Amino acid sequence: MPQKLWRKPLDAEKIKLPKPEIHIISDLCKGCGFCIEFCPKRVLEKSDKLNKRGAFPPEVVDESECALCSFCTAICPEFAIFTIEKKDKEDNQDGEKE
């Protein structure tokens, strides 16, 4: 979608966006780079640290930009990355139990 046609949703103030939490199991990563290449928000980049397998696993650039699409989880052949939604303290005060 072109940027000039984009608009802010009318209920943007009412909706609370989920906060992502990205977990990378670096020793499982084989360094294929699929998660980096196919991330729609460009949240990941190749790190400069080697893991046990001799590969450069991804690292998170800006976790707040993550859209929680979980495409990185779906495309990873080694199941080395996954995303979850962070729970707010405010959510737990509403009577929910963890």
C-alpha atoms as an extended CHARMM CRD file, in Angstrom:
* protein
*
        98  EXT
         1         1  MET       CA              0.0000000000        0.0000000000        0.0000000000  PROA      1               0.0000000000
         2         2  PRO       CA              1.4370000000        3.4020000000       -0.9040000000  PROA      2               0.0000000000
         3         3  GLN       CA              2.3150000000        5.5830000000        2.0450000000  PROA      3               0.0000000000
         4         4  LYS       CA              0.1810000000        8.5170000000        0.8460000000  PROA      4               0.0000000000
         5         5  LEU       CA             -3.0130000000        6.4140000000        1.1030000000  PROA      5               0.0000000000
         6         6  TRP       CA             -2.2890000000        5.0880000000        4.5940000000  PROA      6               0.0000000000
         7         7  ARG       CA             -4.2190000000        6.5350000000        7.5020000000  PROA      7               0.0000000000
         8         8  LYS       CA             -4.3520000000        6.0220000000       11.2290000000  PROA      8               0.0000000000
         9         9  PRO       CA             -7.1940000000        3.7190000000       12.3500000000  PROA      9               0.0000000000
        10        10  LEU       CA            -10.1360000000        5.5260000000       13.9560000000  PROA      10              0.0000000000
        11        11  ASP       CA             -9.9980000000        3.3920000000       17.1140000000  PROA      11              0.0000000000
        12        12  ALA       CA             -6.2000000000        3.5740000000       17.5720000000  PROA      12              0.0000000000
        13        13  GLU       CA             -6.5150000000        5.1930000000       21.0170000000  PROA      13              0.0000000000
        14        14  LYS       CA             -8.8360000000        2.4360000000       22.2710000000  PROA      14              0.0000000000
        15        15  ILE       CA             -6.7110000000       -0.4910000000       21.1100000000  PROA      15              0.0000000000
        16        16  LYS       CA             -3.6810000000       -1.5400000000       23.1320000000  PROA      16              0.0000000000
        17        17  LEU       CA             -1.0630000000       -3.1220000000       20.8780000000  PROA      17              0.0000000000
        18        18  PRO       CA              0.4840000000       -6.3650000000       22.1000000000  PROA      18              0.0000000000
        19        19  LYS       CA              4.1070000000       -6.1580000000       23.2030000000  PROA      19              0.0000000000
        20        20  PRO       CA              6.3230000000       -8.8110000000       21.6080000000  PROA      20              0.0000000000
        21        21  GLU       CA              8.9860000000      -10.9290000000       23.2280000000  PROA      21              0.0000000000
        22        22  ILE       CA             11.4100000000      -12.6300000000       20.8280000000  PROA      22              0.0000000000
        23        23  HSD       CA             13.3060000000      -15.7030000000       22.0010000000  PROA      23              0.0000000000
        24        24  ILE       CA             16.2910000000      -17.0160000000       20.0450000000  PROA      24              0.0000000000
        25        25  ILE       CA             17.8860000000      -20.3330000000       20.9880000000  PROA      25              0.0000000000
        26        26  SER       CA             21.2440000000      -19.4840000000       19.4800000000  PROA      26              0.0000000000
        27        27  ASP       CA             22.8430000000      -22.9290000000       19.8250000000  PROA      27              0.0000000000
        28        28  LEU       CA             20.0870000000      -24.5050000000       17.7090000000  PROA      28              0.0000000000
        29        29  CYS       CA             20.5190000000      -21.9790000000       14.8740000000  PROA      29              0.0000000000
        30        30  LYS       CA             22.3620000000      -23.1720000000       11.7720000000  PROA      30              0.0000000000
        31        31  GLY       CA             22.7100000000      -19.6550000000       10.3250000000  PROA      31              0.0000000000
        32        32  CYS       CA             20.4530000000      -20.0570000000        7.2970000000  PROA      32              0.0000000000
        33        33  GLY       CA             19.1760000000      -16.4740000000        7.6270000000  PROA      33              0.0000000000
        34        34  PHE       CA             15.5680000000      -17.2560000000        6.6670000000  PROA      34              0.0000000000
        35        35  CYS       CA             14.2170000000      -15.4240000000        9.7130000000  PROA      35              0.0000000000
        36        36  ILE       CA             16.2710000000      -12.3340000000        8.8650000000  PROA      36              0.0000000000
        37        37  GLU       CA             15.4160000000      -12.3700000000        5.1780000000  PROA      37              0.0000000000
        38        38  PHE       CA             11.6640000000      -12.9170000000        5.5000000000  PROA      38              0.0000000000
        39        39  CYS       CA             10.8800000000      -10.7360000000        8.5350000000  PROA      39              0.0000000000
        40        40  PRO       CA              8.3340000000       -8.1680000000        7.3180000000  PROA      40              0.0000000000
        41        41  LYS       CA              9.4640000000       -5.5490000000        9.8440000000  PROA      41              0.0000000000
        42        42  ARG       CA             13.2420000000       -6.1620000000        9.5960000000  PROA      42              0.0000000000
        43        43  VAL       CA             13.5010000000       -6.7960000000       13.3460000000  PROA      43              0.0000000000
        44        44  LEU       CA             16.4020000000       -9.2590000000       13.0960000000  PROA      44              0.0000000000
        45        45  GLU       CA             19.9740000000       -9.0300000000       11.8590000000  PROA      45              0.0000000000
        46        46  LYS       CA             22.9320000000      -11.4120000000       11.7650000000  PROA      46              0.0000000000
        47        47  SER       CA             25.0100000000      -11.2580000000       14.9360000000  PROA      47              0.0000000000
        48        48  ASP       CA             28.7850000000      -11.3110000000       15.0530000000  PROA      48              0.0000000000
        49        49  LYS       CA             28.9380000000      -14.0570000000       17.7060000000  PROA      49              0.0000000000
        50        50  LEU       CA             29.4540000000      -17.6980000000       16.7780000000  PROA      50              0.0000000000
        51        51  ASN       CA             27.3020000000      -20.3850000000       18.3510000000  PROA      51              0.0000000000
        52        52  LYS       CA             28.2240000000      -24.0240000000       19.1010000000  PROA      52              0.0000000000
        53        53  ARG       CA             27.4640000000      -25.0210000000       15.5200000000  PROA      53              0.0000000000
        54        54  GLY       CA             29.8530000000      -22.4220000000       14.0890000000  PROA      54              0.0000000000
        55        55  ALA       CA             27.0730000000      -20.2420000000       12.6870000000  PROA      55              0.0000000000
        56        56  PHE       CA             26.0930000000      -16.6370000000       13.2430000000  PROA      56              0.0000000000
        57        57  PRO       CA             22.5950000000      -16.6610000000       14.7810000000  PROA      57              0.0000000000
        58        58  PRO       CA             20.2450000000      -13.6920000000       14.4470000000  PROA      58              0.0000000000
        59        59  GLU       CA             19.9380000000      -10.9790000000       17.0370000000  PROA      59              0.0000000000
        60        60  VAL       CA             17.0790000000       -8.6070000000       17.7220000000  PROA      60              0.0000000000
        61        61  VAL       CA             17.5070000000       -5.0420000000       16.4510000000  PROA      61              0.0000000000
        62        62  ASP       CA             14.3110000000       -3.4790000000       17.8390000000  PROA      62              0.0000000000
        63        63  GLU       CA             11.8630000000       -5.7650000000       19.6200000000  PROA      63              0.0000000000
        64        64  SER       CA              9.1830000000       -3.0740000000       19.7780000000  PROA      64              0.0000000000
        65        65  GLU       CA              8.8730000000       -3.1160000000       15.9640000000  PROA      65              0.0000000000
        66        66  CYS       CA              7.8980000000       -6.8000000000       15.9130000000  PROA      66              0.0000000000
        67        67  ALA       CA              4.3730000000       -7.3970000000       14.5690000000  PROA      67              0.0000000000
        68        68  LEU       CA              4.0070000000      -10.7750000000       16.3250000000  PROA      68              0.0000000000
        69        69  CYS       CA              3.2930000000      -12.4380000000       12.9890000000  PROA      69              0.0000000000
        70        70  SER       CA              5.3790000000      -15.4790000000       14.0510000000  PROA      70              0.0000000000
        71        71  PHE       CA              6.6080000000      -15.9470000000       10.4990000000  PROA      71              0.0000000000
        72        72  CYS       CA             10.1490000000      -16.3890000000       11.8360000000  PROA      72              0.0000000000
        73        73  THR       CA              8.8880000000      -19.2860000000       13.9600000000  PROA      73              0.0000000000
        74        74  ALA       CA              7.1350000000      -20.8880000000       11.0050000000  PROA      74              0.0000000000
        75        75  ILE       CA             10.0620000000      -20.5680000000        8.5900000000  PROA      75              0.0000000000
        76        76  CYS       CA             12.9050000000      -21.6510000000       10.9060000000  PROA      76              0.0000000000
        77        77  PRO       CA             13.9580000000      -25.2090000000        9.9600000000  PROA      77              0.0000000000
        78        78  GLU       CA             15.6300000000      -25.7910000000       13.3340000000  PROA      78              0.0000000000
        79        79  PHE       CA             12.8940000000      -24.3070000000       15.6000000000  PROA      79              0.0000000000
        80        80  ALA       CA             15.4950000000      -21.9100000000       17.0230000000  PROA      80              0.0000000000
        81        81  ILE       CA             13.3000000000      -18.8170000000       17.2740000000  PROA      81              0.0000000000
        82        82  PHE       CA              9.8400000000      -18.0560000000       18.6180000000  PROA      82              0.0000000000
        83        83  THR       CA              7.7780000000      -15.0540000000       19.6570000000  PROA      83              0.0000000000
        84        84  ILE       CA              5.2870000000      -14.6000000000       22.4540000000  PROA      84              0.0000000000
        85        85  GLU       CA              3.1680000000      -11.7430000000       23.7000000000  PROA      85              0.0000000000
        86        86  LYS       CA              4.4060000000      -10.0830000000       26.8850000000  PROA      86              0.0000000000
        87        87  LYS       CA              1.8920000000       -9.9930000000       29.7010000000  PROA      87              0.0000000000
        88        88  ASP       CA              1.3760000000       -6.5920000000       31.3030000000  PROA      88              0.0000000000
        89        89  LYS       CA              1.0700000000       -6.1720000000       35.0380000000  PROA      89              0.0000000000
        90        90  GLU       CA             -2.1730000000       -4.2650000000       34.4040000000  PROA      90              0.0000000000
        91        91  ASP       CA             -3.6580000000       -7.3340000000       32.6810000000  PROA      91              0.0000000000
        92        92  ASN       CA             -2.9010000000       -9.5220000000       35.6910000000  PROA      92              0.0000000000
        93        93  GLN       CA             -4.6000000000       -7.0820000000       38.1020000000  PROA      93              0.0000000000
        94        94  ASP       CA             -7.9470000000       -7.5930000000       36.3710000000  PROA      94              0.0000000000
        95        95  GLY       CA             -8.3700000000      -10.9130000000       38.1410000000  PROA      95              0.0000000000
        96        96  GLU       CA             -6.5330000000      -13.1120000000       35.6850000000  PROA      96              0.0000000000
        97        97  LYS       CA             -4.2330000000      -15.7830000000       37.0210000000  PROA      97              0.0000000000
        98        98  GLU       CA             -1.0220000000      -16.8470000000       35.3440000000  PROA      98              0.0000000000
